[in-house]
Amino acid sequence: MGRALLGAARMSNAPVEPPDPPQTLEDAPMTADYEDRSAPPDASTGNLVHFNPWRDFNDAAPTADVFGDEPDPEQITQFMEVVFGYCDGLIPVRSFIDKGQGIDGRPHNIWIEAEAGVAGKMATFATWASREGAAVYVIPGTVAAVGHAKATEILQMQAVVVDIDSGDIAAKRAHLERHLGPPTMVVESGGVTAEGQRKAHVWWKLTEPAEGSDIARVTRLRGDIAAKVGGDMHFRSAHQPIRVAGSVYYKNNLKTQVRIVELNAGLERDVGEFIEAVADMPPAPGISQAPDFATPDKPRVDDVLVTPVREGGQDDWSRFEGASAAIGHFIRMVHEGRMSKDEGWQAICGYNAAMLRPQWPVERLKRESERLWAIHVENHGPPLIRLDSAAPVPNELPSFTLGALLDDQSPMPADIIAPRVLTPGGLLVLGGAPKVGKSDLLISWLVHMAAGQPFLGFTPPRPLRIFYLQAEIQYHYLRERMQQVTLPARLLIAARDNLVATPKLKMLLDTEGSVRVAQAIRHAFPGDPVDIICIDPIRNLFDGGPDGGGENDNAAMMFFLKDRVEVLRDHISHDCGVILVHHTKKLSKQQVKDDPFLALSGASALRGFYTTGLILHRPDEDNPQRKLEIELRNGPALTAKLIDKVRGEWVEINAINERLVRAEVGAKHDAERDRKGEAIVHILMNEALTGRMYTMTLFAESFENTSGLSGQTSIRDRLNVLTTKGVIKFVKGDAASALGLPTDRSKYGYLCTEFMELAIGDEVVDPDTGEVRLARIPVLPSHYKCPQTGALLPVENPAVWVYPEGFEG
């Protein structure tokens, strides 16, 4: 039986000594697993170790090991199906003594035919190896003849594997599954990391075996996956062996089974689609793919930039290492300001075209460049980007004669927002103090413009496409504010897709920020160009240029307006309008009244640059009304607007109703009159609770110069106003007699207020509090003063208190 097995497994009985270790990886066709670098690495054709079937397959019962595991034929069968199920040829198999056991042994190499009985033969070999204290490995590919096991001799490979042997194994497995999908098989190799996690081999079975040039694609794929999760990079080589699931792991006095912990036997991947998925997968957190060219065995970057590199590991470094090194070099040049971003990208593309054989697709090159740029900025801080010439300069300076200007009768360009508030290519600045309501006003305004509806007299020609670049309100509070906008449903529906807003941004509107914003605008409006770009506020996005000036620096402000805002607009559309939102500084009421636009924060260059200025301020801090000052450069002056928020919507208040002379003094007099009216009503109600009611004359005489009231004439004037407004009515005639009041011959009778109660002589006990008090009866009016004629008229329904139209209680 032993000889039959030997013949099937292509083993030799000839005892030989193992050769010296090879000098290169290619000379070591069956190297040890990464964990076992100290094991003898080679067993070439004709150098097979002696295998004695009578010693290794005797009939004596083995000594039972109660502390260890035995090989599992079922798991070996599952492993062989995933790794070799579709393959033809010979499978290179190897066993050797794991280190740390205190015993010595030579490696044993066999080649097993990939056929129907391969799993049984592998199980028999694993059982023998287990009794010898030896580990079992295979090269996960097939070869043509016994003794062949070099990388160039692999004929077929049908599975992709990554060996995760360090770090957070669970997190790396989760990262792989999140980006590449579930694996076909996961094997715990038996080793344990310093953190106590079990090392793992993750396998993906391919829909068909890779052959010829596809072998290089598969091995490159294995290396790329390992690089992105911190796995064993030795699997870039096609002849790297790996432990067999179901065999036994011996190392450092630990004996355990190499076991399958996850199996999705029917899951297979197309190699082309899988390569794309791996290319799109970002590195796992904490993994850097920047190659280390500082080590002695790595070439200098200067050499990389001028040395062609071919796929399949044919050169001293891979295409991935070469591309990463070149990209990293040019990224450093751009980051340090020695190249512009355009020049850096052109250099990267040039390296790709000249040195990579075949070259990478542009999409992959761009993804890798953006990823490495983000890592470099995170590690080294914001870049010092060299500024290219921003605004395009025309070849000829345009100039026109007076006659040409007088004779040009062509129609004027249509306003973006009429009348001349925002013109094509214009710049509008909206300023206001913090908490004055400018953001709320702006949002309502933009919604109206996006719906094509007028707002406070500002009219769009049609629904406008608006990009709202805001840097103050975080996403959840932005959506809350948008949902709280009190506007008609039809208007919100019309504006749904025309207004695009960003959440709070943590960026500057520098060169890189401008590019990002331009990309976002084009993505938001891929068809027709945007009509308005709104930036809110300037302060949070301000970039003062190479000198780093602030908002109060005229040169820095001009740089921001010309080289940032105008350049962004010109890259999107020369005719779109720009709205900038800005804070105001503290000025006295008189200064704001004299020239409100001096209140804009920062340099005076801003006022000289914009085409329209709007200032929102509150003339009286005790009054909710705001005033919107307007300054136009491209049209006739517009009168300031007095606005307020009524029932959730901004409305314009008729300026005719605004007090112009001694407004503050007049407002104080208004408040004093209101106070006196409230005091009169309060006194009447309290007096009724003590059993006393008054006519107009009697009340004026009784409370002259008391409770903050003035003389009799002033009190009678307030009473006349209150009775005309319906706040006070009357009880007269039979109604007064029914209350037990003395007969009165005055014109109006007794004064009565809403909810008035009159105390009568009988005492009652409150059942809830036990308080003893006079009994009360409600006082209902019988007459009221007509607000139009002043005549005394009977009340139709005394139980319902009615105020005359136009007055409120």
PEJOZI-V695142 format. One record per residue. N is the residue number from 1. SS is DSSP state (A for helix, B for strand, O for the rest). PSI is psi in radians with two decimals (* if undefined). NEAR is the number of other C-alpha atoms within 12 Angstrom. Layout:
{{N;SS;PSI;NEAR} {N;SS;PSI;NEAR}}
//
This chain:
{{1;O;-0.66;14} {2;A;-0.74;23} {3;A;-0.66;18} {4;A;-0.73;12} {5;A;-0.70;28} {6;A;-0.73;26} {7;A;-0.74;20} {8;A;-0.61;26} {9;A;0.01;35} {10;O;0.79;28} {11;O;2.83;34} {12;O;2.52;27} {13;O;-0.11;24} {14;O;2.08;13} {15;O;2.27;16} {16;O;2.87;19} {17;O;2.47;19} {18;O;2.56;24} {19;O;3.00;21} {20;O;2.67;15} {21;O;2.44;22} {22;O;2.83;18} {23;O;-0.43;12} {24;O;2.83;14} {25;A;-0.62;26} {26;A;-0.45;25} {27;A;-0.07;23} {28;O;1.47;31} {29;O;-0.41;37} {30;O;1.27;48} {31;O;2.80;44} {32;O;2.82;39} {33;O;2.76;36} {34;A;-0.59;28} {35;A;-0.22;31} {36;A;0.89;27} {37;O;-0.40;19} {38;O;-0.18;17} {39;O;2.63;31} {40;O;2.23;33} {41;O;-0.09;36} {42;O;2.58;42} {43;O;1.52;40} {44;O;3.10;35} {45;O;2.29;26} {46;O;0.00;23} {47;O;0.78;26} {48;O;2.47;30} {49;O;2.55;29} {50;O;2.34;26} {51;O;1.92;32} {52;O;1.89;20} {53;A;-0.50;21} {54;A;-0.49;16} {55;A;-0.67;15} {56;A;-0.33;26} {57;O;0.92;23} {58;O;2.98;14} {59;O;-0.05;11} {60;O;2.46;11} {61;O;2.28;10} {62;O;2.71;15} {63;O;2.26;11} {64;O;2.35;12} {65;O;1.71;14} {66;O;-0.20;9} {67;O;-0.04;13} {68;O;3.08;23} {69;O;2.72;24} {70;O;2.80;34} {71;O;2.54;35} {72;O;1.82;29} {73;A;-0.59;29} {74;A;-0.78;20} {75;A;-0.64;33} {76;A;-0.73;39} {77;A;-0.79;30} {78;A;-0.73;33} {79;A;-0.83;45} {80;A;-0.58;45} {81;A;-0.73;35} {82;A;-0.72;43} {83;A;-0.53;44} {84;A;0.16;42} {85;O;-0.58;35} {86;O;0.00;26} {87;O;2.70;34} {88;O;2.67;28} {89;O;-2.81;29} {90;B;2.45;34} {91;B;2.05;45} {92;B;2.15;49} {93;B;2.51;50} {94;B;2.53;47} {95;B;2.56;50} {96;B;2.88;45} {97;B;2.14;34} {98;O;2.50;39} {99;O;2.80;27} {100;O;0.13;20} {101;O;-0.22;20} {102;O;0.25;13} {103;O;2.75;17} {104;O;2.73;16} {105;O;2.68;24} {106;O;2.68;32} {107;O;2.62;37} {108;B;2.19;45} {109;B;2.32;47} {110;B;2.82;45} {111;B;2.13;42} {112;B;2.37;41} {113;B;2.29;34} {114;O;1.55;33} {115;O;-2.94;23} {116;O;-0.66;18} {117;O;0.26;21} {118;A;-0.62;34} {119;A;-0.69;33} {120;A;-0.72;29} {121;A;-0.72;32} {122;A;-0.64;45} {123;A;-0.70;34} {124;A;-0.75;32} {125;A;-0.68;45} {126;A;-0.62;42} {127;A;-0.77;29} {128;A;-0.81;32} {129;A;-0.65;36} {130;A;-0.70;36} {131;A;-0.43;34} {132;A;-0.08;30} {133;O;0.52;38} {134;B;2.56;36} {135;B;2.78;50} {136;B;2.25;45} {137;B;2.73;46} {138;B;2.65;43} {139;B;2.15;47} {140;B;0.96;50} {141;B;2.92;51} {142;B;2.71;44} {143;B;3.07;36} {144;O;-0.52;24} {145;O;2.79;23} {146;O;2.43;32} {147;O;-0.23;32} {148;O;2.23;35} {149;O;0.27;44} {150;O;2.86;33} {151;A;-0.68;38} {152;A;-0.13;29} {153;A;-0.04;32} {154;O;2.23;41} {155;O;-0.75;33} {156;B;2.53;41} {157;B;2.29;45} {158;B;0.16;40} {159;B;2.61;46} {160;B;2.34;50} {161;B;2.57;46} {162;B;2.34;47} {163;B;1.91;42} {164;B;1.87;44} {165;O;0.26;36} {166;O;2.84;29} {167;O;-2.72;27} {168;O;1.62;27} {169;A;-0.79;32} {170;A;-0.74;26} {171;A;-0.67;22} {172;A;-0.69;36} {173;A;-0.74;40} {174;A;-0.68;21} {175;A;-0.77;28} {176;A;-0.79;36} {177;A;-0.60;25} {178;A;-0.62;19} {179;A;-0.45;24} {180;A;-0.11;28} {181;O;3.01;24} {182;O;2.47;25} {183;O;2.85;36} {184;O;-0.64;34} {185;B;2.48;38} {186;B;2.23;40} {187;B;2.24;39} {188;B;2.05;38} {189;B;-0.24;40} {190;B;-0.46;37} {191;B;2.77;37} {192;B;2.34;25} {193;O;2.97;20} {194;O;-0.45;13} {195;O;-0.03;14} {196;O;0.18;15} {197;O;2.56;22} {198;B;2.28;28} {199;B;2.67;35} {200;B;2.60;38} {201;B;2.17;44} {202;B;2.20;46} {203;B;2.48;44} {204;B;2.12;42} {205;B;2.40;39} {206;B;2.76;37} {207;B;-0.38;27} {208;B;2.72;27} {209;B;2.50;34} {210;B;2.40;34} {211;B;2.80;28} {212;O;-2.23;19} {213;A;-0.36;19} {214;A;-0.37;25} {215;A;-0.75;35} {216;A;-0.63;34} {217;A;-0.73;35} {218;A;-0.77;43} {219;A;-0.63;43} {220;A;-0.67;37} {221;A;-0.74;40} {222;A;-0.72;42} {223;A;-0.69;37} {224;A;-0.75;39} {225;A;-0.81;47} {226;A;-0.69;37} {227;A;-0.62;35} {228;A;-0.21;35} {229;A;0.14;39} {230;O;0.63;32} {231;O;-3.03;35} {232;O;1.99;32} {233;A;-0.13;29} {234;A;-0.29;34} {235;A;0.11;37} {236;A;-0.35;36} {237;O;2.37;43} {238;O;-0.43;48} {239;O;0.30;43} {240;O;2.10;42} {241;B;2.85;43} {242;B;2.65;45} {243;B;2.60;47} {244;O;2.20;49} {245;O;2.41;47} {246;O;-0.26;39} {247;O;-3.07;47} {248;B;2.41;44} {249;B;2.14;45} {250;B;2.12;38} {251;B;2.31;28} {252;O;0.82;20} {253;O;0.33;18} {254;B;2.21;21} {255;B;2.09;30} {256;B;2.89;31} {257;B;2.40;34} {258;O;1.90;42} {259;B;2.64;35} {260;B;2.16;35} {261;B;-0.22;26} {262;B;2.32;24} {263;B;2.09;26} {264;O;1.34;23} {265;O;-0.56;27} {266;O;0.03;18} {267;O;2.08;20} {268;B;2.71;30} {269;B;2.44;30} {270;O;2.30;21} {271;A;-0.65;31} {272;A;-0.82;18} {273;A;-0.64;17} {274;A;-0.66;29} {275;A;-0.71;27} {276;A;-0.72;21} {277;A;-0.72;23} {278;A;-0.67;33} {279;A;-0.63;31} {280;A;-0.32;24} {281;O;2.21;29} {282;O;2.81;31} {283;O;2.63;30} {284;O;2.65;28} {285;O;2.32;19} {286;O;-0.04;18} {287;O;2.19;24} {288;O;2.29;23} {289;O;0.08;35} {290;O;2.11;28} {291;O;2.54;28} {292;O;1.73;19} {293;O;0.20;23} {294;O;-0.29;12} {295;O;2.65;10} {296;O;-0.52;8} {297;O;0.18;10} {298;O;2.53;19} {299;O;2.82;22} {300;O;2.73;22} {301;A;-0.64;25} {302;A;-0.66;15} {303;A;-0.67;18} {304;A;-0.73;33} {305;A;-0.32;31} {306;A;0.14;21} {307;O;2.10;25} {308;O;2.59;27} {309;B;2.32;30} {310;B;2.77;27} {311;O;2.92;31} {312;O;0.25;31} {313;O;0.55;32} {314;O;-0.23;20} {315;O;-3.06;20} {316;O;-0.43;23} {317;O;2.84;31} {318;O;2.93;35} {319;A;-0.67;39} {320;A;-0.79;41} {321;A;-0.72;34} {322;A;-0.81;43} {323;A;-0.74;47} {324;A;-0.72;40} {325;A;-0.77;36} {326;A;-0.79;42} {327;A;-0.79;41} {328;A;-0.67;40} {329;A;-0.84;33} {330;A;-0.53;35} {331;A;-0.73;40} {332;A;-0.68;31} {333;A;-0.76;27} {334;A;-0.76;32} {335;A;-0.61;33} {336;O;0.03;22} {337;O;0.16;22} {338;O;-0.23;21} {339;O;2.65;25} {340;O;2.91;26} {341;A;-0.64;30} {342;A;-0.75;24} {343;A;-0.69;22} {344;A;-0.74;31} {345;A;-0.70;28} {346;A;-0.67;23} {347;A;-0.72;28} {348;A;-0.78;38} {349;A;-0.64;29} {350;A;-0.75;23} {351;A;-0.76;34} {352;A;-0.77;37} {353;A;-0.60;23} {354;A;-0.56;23} {355;A;-0.43;29} {356;B;2.23;33} {357;B;1.80;24} {358;O;2.86;19} {359;O;2.75;25} {360;O;2.63;29} {361;O;2.59;18} {362;A;-0.64;18} {363;A;-0.75;16} {364;A;-0.70;26} {365;A;-0.71;32} {366;A;-0.77;24} {367;A;-0.79;20} {368;A;-0.67;35} {369;A;-0.79;35} {370;A;-0.67;23} {371;A;-0.83;26} {372;A;-0.58;33} {373;A;-0.78;32} {374;A;-0.72;23} {375;A;-0.73;27} {376;A;-0.73;27} {377;A;-0.70;22} {378;A;-0.65;13} {379;A;-0.53;15} {380;A;0.08;16} {381;O;-3.12;15} {382;O;2.55;23} {383;O;2.69;31} {384;O;1.48;26} {385;O;2.30;28} {386;O;2.21;24} {387;O;2.15;25} {388;O;2.92;21} {389;O;2.10;14} {390;O;-1.24;23} {391;O;2.26;20} {392;O;2.41;16} {393;O;2.23;11} {394;O;2.65;7} {395;O;-0.63;6} {396;O;2.44;7} {397;O;2.07;7} {398;O;2.41;8} {399;O;2.61;9} {400;O;2.49;11} {401;O;2.82;10} {402;A;-0.70;9} {403;A;-0.71;10} {404;A;-0.68;11} {405;A;-0.68;11} {406;A;-0.58;10} {407;A;-0.28;10} {408;O;1.84;12} {409;O;0.34;10} {410;O;2.68;10} {411;O;2.55;7} {412;O;2.58;12} {413;O;2.51;19} {414;O;2.40;21} {415;O;2.50;28} {416;O;-0.77;37} {417;B;2.06;40} {418;B;2.72;29} {419;O;1.83;28} {420;O;0.34;34} {421;O;-0.73;39} {422;B;2.00;43} {423;O;2.86;34} {424;O;2.22;30} {425;O;0.15;35} {426;O;2.90;38} {427;B;2.09;41} {428;B;2.33;42} {429;B;2.15;43} {430;B;2.02;46} {431;B;2.69;44} {432;B;2.69;40} {433;O;2.73;27} {434;O;2.45;21} {435;O;0.20;17} {436;O;-0.26;29} {437;O;0.30;29} {438;A;-0.62;36} {439;A;-0.68;34} {440;A;-0.76;29} {441;A;-0.75;37} {442;A;-0.77;35} {443;A;-0.81;38} {444;A;-0.70;35} {445;A;-0.84;38} {446;A;-0.66;43} {447;A;-0.76;42} {448;A;-0.76;42} {449;A;-0.68;38} {450;A;-0.45;38} {451;A;-0.12;32} {452;O;0.47;31} {453;O;2.54;29} {454;O;2.70;27} {455;B;2.02;31} {456;O;0.58;32} {457;O;-0.03;26} {458;B;2.20;25} {459;B;2.23;28} {460;B;2.69;33} {461;O;-0.34;25} {462;O;3.05;22} {463;O;2.21;30} {464;O;2.56;37} {465;O;2.09;39} {466;B;2.30;41} {467;B;2.01;41} {468;B;1.72;40} {469;B;1.66;41} {470;B;2.54;36} {471;O;0.58;30} {472;O;-0.68;28} {473;O;2.20;25} {474;O;2.85;17} {475;A;-0.92;17} {476;A;-0.61;14} {477;A;-0.44;15} {478;A;-0.81;24} {479;A;-0.60;18} {480;A;-0.75;13} {481;A;-0.71;20} {482;A;-0.69;28} {483;A;-0.36;17} {484;O;-0.06;18} {485;O;2.10;28} {486;O;1.58;23} {487;O;2.74;28} {488;O;2.54;18} {489;A;-0.67;15} {490;A;-0.61;15} {491;A;-0.73;26} {492;A;-0.68;29} {493;A;-0.72;18} {494;A;-0.46;23} {495;A;-0.04;30} {496;O;-0.86;25} {497;O;-0.15;20} {498;O;-0.32;33} {499;B;2.04;36} {500;B;2.17;33} {501;B;2.61;36} {502;O;2.63;29} {503;O;-3.11;24} {504;O;2.21;24} {505;O;2.48;24} {506;O;1.34;17} {507;O;2.91;25} {508;O;2.70;32} {509;O;1.04;36} {510;O;-2.84;35} {511;A;-0.87;35} {512;A;-0.75;30} {513;A;-0.66;26} {514;A;-0.70;31} {515;A;-0.76;24} {516;A;-0.74;20} {517;A;-0.76;35} {518;A;-0.73;31} {519;A;-0.72;18} {520;A;-0.68;23} {521;A;-0.78;35} {522;A;-0.62;25} {523;A;-0.64;17} {524;A;-0.62;26} {525;O;1.31;25} {526;O;-0.36;14} {527;O;-1.70;10} {528;O;2.60;17} {529;O;2.76;27} {530;O;2.58;38} {531;O;-0.65;40} {532;B;2.32;44} {533;B;2.09;51} {534;B;2.21;42} {535;B;2.09;42} {536;B;1.99;38} {537;O;2.99;34} {538;A;-0.74;38} {539;A;-0.70;29} {540;A;-0.24;27} {541;A;0.09;33} {542;O;2.29;38} {543;O;2.00;33} {544;O;0.11;33} {545;O;-2.96;29} {546;O;-0.56;21} {547;O;-0.15;14} {548;O;0.51;19} {549;O;2.77;20} {550;O;-3.00;25} {551;O;-0.44;31} {552;O;-0.04;22} {553;O;2.08;23} {554;A;-0.71;24} {555;A;-0.73;25} {556;A;-0.69;27} {557;A;-0.72;34} {558;A;-0.65;30} {559;A;-0.78;33} {560;A;-0.76;40} {561;A;-0.74;40} {562;A;-0.80;28} {563;A;-0.13;31} {564;A;-1.11;38} {565;A;-0.88;48} {566;A;-0.65;33} {567;A;-0.74;32} {568;A;-0.80;40} {569;A;-0.78;38} {570;A;-0.56;28} {571;A;-0.47;27} {572;A;-1.02;33} {573;O;2.24;26} {574;O;-0.46;25} {575;O;-0.11;26} {576;O;2.63;36} {577;B;2.76;40} {578;B;2.32;45} {579;B;2.15;44} {580;B;2.32;46} {581;B;2.30;44} {582;B;2.69;41} {583;B;2.80;33} {584;B;2.76;32} {585;O;2.95;23} {586;O;2.14;20} {587;O;2.81;21} {588;O;2.81;17} {589;A;-0.65;17} {590;A;-0.68;14} {591;A;-0.73;15} {592;A;-0.66;27} {593;A;-0.68;21} {594;A;-0.80;13} {595;O;1.57;17} {596;A;-0.42;35} {597;A;-0.12;38} {598;A;-0.23;31} {599;A;-0.23;34} {600;B;2.30;36} {601;O;2.68;34} {602;O;-2.81;30} {603;O;2.70;29} {604;O;-0.23;21} {605;A;-0.49;23} {606;A;-0.75;37} {607;A;-0.60;33} {608;A;-0.18;23} {609;A;-0.60;26} {610;O;2.77;35} {611;O;-0.41;29} {612;B;2.36;38} {613;B;2.36;40} {614;B;2.30;41} {615;B;2.16;43} {616;B;2.13;41} {617;B;2.93;43} {618;O;1.88;30} {619;O;-0.63;28} {620;O;2.07;22} {621;O;-0.39;14} {622;O;-0.01;12} {623;O;2.26;20} {624;O;-0.21;19} {625;O;2.47;27} {626;B;2.79;31} {627;B;2.30;39} {628;B;1.83;37} {629;B;2.48;33} {630;B;2.29;33} {631;B;2.10;33} {632;B;2.46;31} {633;O;-0.42;24} {634;O;0.29;25} {635;O;3.09;19} {636;O;2.73;14} {637;O;2.54;16} {638;O;2.47;22} {639;O;2.48;17} {640;O;2.61;26} {641;B;2.34;30} {642;B;2.06;32} {643;B;2.81;31} {644;B;2.86;28} {645;B;2.00;26} {646;B;2.11;14} {647;O;0.75;11} {648;O;-0.09;15} {649;B;2.48;23} {650;B;2.27;33} {651;B;2.73;25} {652;B;2.31;24} {653;O;2.37;22} {654;O;2.15;17} {655;A;-0.31;15} {656;A;-0.56;10} {657;A;0.00;10} {658;O;2.28;20} {659;O;2.20;15} {660;O;-0.64;12} {661;O;2.27;9} {662;O;0.97;11} {663;A;-0.72;16} {664;A;-0.71;19} {665;A;-0.74;14} {666;A;-0.70;15} {667;A;-0.62;19} {668;A;-0.70;16} {669;A;-0.69;14} {670;A;-0.77;15} {671;A;-0.65;16} {672;A;-0.69;18} {673;A;-0.70;24} {674;A;-0.68;19} {675;A;-0.72;19} {676;A;-0.71;30} {677;A;-0.75;33} {678;A;-0.63;24} {679;A;-0.69;24} {680;A;-0.80;41} {681;A;-0.72;33} {682;A;-0.73;22} {683;A;-0.77;29} {684;A;-0.75;38} {685;A;-0.72;28} {686;A;-0.68;22} {687;A;-0.67;24} {688;A;-0.59;32} {689;O;-0.26;25} {690;O;0.06;21} {691;O;0.22;27} {692;O;2.35;30} {693;O;2.76;37} {694;O;2.58;38} {695;O;3.02;31} {696;A;-0.79;35} {697;A;-0.77;28} {698;A;-0.68;22} {699;A;-0.75;32} {700;A;-0.69;28} {701;A;-0.63;20} {702;A;-0.58;25} {703;O;0.44;27} {704;O;2.27;20} {705;O;0.52;17} {706;O;2.71;18} {707;O;0.59;19} {708;O;0.17;19} {709;O;2.78;30} {710;O;-2.60;25} {711;O;3.13;21} {712;A;-0.73;21} {713;A;-0.77;19} {714;A;-0.70;25} {715;A;-0.74;32} {716;A;-0.64;27} {717;A;-0.75;22} {718;A;-0.69;31} {719;A;-0.69;40} {720;A;-0.73;28} {721;A;-0.78;25} {722;A;-0.63;36} {723;A;-0.57;38} {724;A;-0.65;30} {725;O;-0.09;27} {726;O;0.14;35} {727;O;-0.60;35} {728;B;2.36;44} {729;B;-2.90;45} {730;B;2.70;42} {731;B;2.14;43} {732;O;2.65;36} {733;O;-2.31;24} {734;A;-0.63;19} {735;A;-0.66;26} {736;A;-0.71;29} {737;A;-0.66;17} {738;A;-0.45;20} {739;O;-0.05;29} {740;O;0.34;22} {741;O;2.58;26} {742;O;2.66;21} {743;O;2.34;18} {744;O;2.41;25} {745;O;0.22;13} {746;O;2.88;19} {747;O;-0.70;21} {748;O;-0.51;33} {749;O;-2.74;34} {750;B;2.56;40} {751;B;2.45;47} {752;B;2.41;46} {753;B;2.85;43} {754;O;2.42;29} {755;O;0.33;26} {756;O;2.48;34} {757;B;2.43;27} {758;B;2.25;33} {759;B;2.36;27} {760;B;3.06;24} {761;B;-0.44;17} {762;B;2.50;14} {763;B;2.51;13} {764;B;2.74;17} {765;B;2.19;14} {766;O;2.08;13} {767;O;-0.41;9} {768;O;-0.74;8} {769;O;-0.26;9} {770;O;0.13;9} {771;O;2.42;12} {772;B;2.11;13} {773;B;2.95;19} {774;B;2.52;20} {775;B;2.59;21} {776;B;2.58;24} {777;B;2.53;21} {778;B;2.53;25} {779;O;2.01;38} {780;O;2.44;33} {781;O;2.62;42} {782;O;-0.40;34} {783;B;2.81;35} {784;B;2.82;41} {785;B;2.26;34} {786;O;2.17;27} {787;O;-0.22;23} {788;O;-0.72;16} {789;O;-0.31;10} {790;O;0.03;18} {791;O;2.70;15} {792;B;2.10;25} {793;B;2.61;22} {794;B;2.59;22} {795;O;2.31;24} {796;O;-0.81;14} {797;O;1.74;13} {798;O;-0.45;23} {799;O;-0.27;15} {800;O;2.04;13} {801;O;2.06;27} {802;O;2.29;26} {803;O;2.49;24} {804;O;2.64;21} {805;O;2.33;13} {806;O;-0.15;12} {807;O;2.68;15} {808;O;2.67;13} {809;O;*;20}}
//
